[in-house]
Amino acid sequence: MARKIAWIHGDQSKSKRAMAVPLNSQALKVLKKQREQHSRYVFTYKGKVVYQVNAKAWRSGLRKVGIENSR
């Protein structure tokens, strides 16, 4: 968080390569708030870690937080 970068490990990316994702101030704010929910994981549901999300759940989540035109 101090470097404002999120790392995606190669085994978790479609290209199988590790990548750095720059985080803007809004993303950092969301991550800090999520730390109140769980100390290690960002994506949780009812206190349990979410490892995989289907397209319907993803679109529902985007709609709930007001994100449009996401890719």
Buried (B, 14 or more C-beta within 10 A) or exposed (E): EEEEEBEBEEEEEEEEEEEEEEBEEEBBEEEEEBEEEEEEEEEEEEEEEEEEEEEEEEEEBEEEEEEEEEE
